[in-house]
Amino acid sequence: MTSPYAVRLTGISKRFDGVVALDGVDFDLRPGEVHALVGENGAGKSTLVKILTGAHAPDHGEIEVAGARAAFRTPAEAQAAGIATIHQEIHLVPTMNAVANIHLGREPRGRFGLIDRPRMRREAGALIARYGVATEIDRPVGDLGLAAQQMIAIVRALSLGGRVLVMDEPTSALTHREVEHLLAITRRVQAEGVGVVYISHRLDEIFRLADRVTVLRDGRRILTEPVGALDRTRLVAAMLGRASGVAARERRAAASAEPLLEARDLAREPRVVAASVSVARGAVVGLAGLQGSGRTEFMRLLFGADRSSGGTVTLGGRPGPASPAAALARGLGYLPEDRKADGIVPDLSVRENLSLVLLPRLARAGVVDRRAEREVVARFMTELGVKAASPETRIRDLSGGNQQKVMIARLLCAEPKALLLDDPMRGIDVGAKADIAALILRLADAGLGVLLTSSELEEVIGLSDRIVVMRDGRTVGALEGAAASFDAVAAAIVRDEAA
């Protein structure tokens, strides 16, 4: 009996260093179907795709391709089985032209084993014409724009003639017109019987293109349903995590009405177009929005990690910091979203990671006062409940929750007045989440101003005194008090999407 599925994954589980990335996930794709895979950062999308495309092997679970069991050890094996991938990061050789990139690793050979370049050009030209891609095929692709490079990457994937095409954020570098062209190409591929796994944070594309949608959150499958059976608010609720029976705590009045940190119409296009926020002493302000809304980029602008193209920032009544070093010196701390890439130094110890920002204060004539350093480290490890065999344990050997506590302790060492916390409870266990949530409230009670984001909307609502909503690089409204319910915030996040 012929299988109804182009590909089927059953009970897929995967751990990395003890952290659960996927927990018994099921996912299937039918021929000629567009199946959207959505979820916030850390949901498990990338890990599932890497297992499907042979970059990772699952710890548990099964993969079937056209009804036959499969076990991919490399991406080449997945490709040979008919699974092609278009990555968010464009993987082309910039010094080669479109013809060479499309055939890279699969160059046709003629007599005496020589590469048949005329055939390469004919086949590449036919593919480019077939899918209506307007580009110069003889120029090095590095000289072309990002949109042209993305289209060439798409044609290369389609040239493999597979039964499954994985498209990972394919429109992230495209203009509106180019997005429309890509969606048209996707519909044509679908009509040819190819199954498409479509990953995007743009809800409009999901509702226009997909037949079904699967939502992942915290490594688990939350739902799989036909797109026609969902509305945007329900989809956002599934992505951002509505915990049944969890009520938002009673909002408090800020300890001070005077803004400690304030931004007006801050911009760095295209990610941040016009974003404004005001954080007072003793207040927790939540920044709510989907992945891609610009919330991380906005925080980086506030911290001085990126230079703005417009708008203003004030910190303590003075112009905002021009660099991270200036921000720290003026009492503004920033916890980045990706602690592994931007936070911890994995091969250094807990002590060394925790005390990094303190070294200039602890040094005399270039010599660090190690006794003072050990005292500070011991105090913060105790206060924050960091669990480690000793301060000399490598931080990479700690759990995600304990790594995050060390990062927060590093900020607190500098005695900040305000904190920017970008998804501080991402990828950590329930116990560590509760510890960090309690710490955030204690810091606010002590007079710090906190700007907080989270990939789980319930966390933002539960911790914040006031919630600012971001969408498409803009802050589009604020809710507080009884108005800041889960349904109201979710509706604000998608309001213009549905218009």
Disulfide bonds with the S-S distance in Angstrom:
none
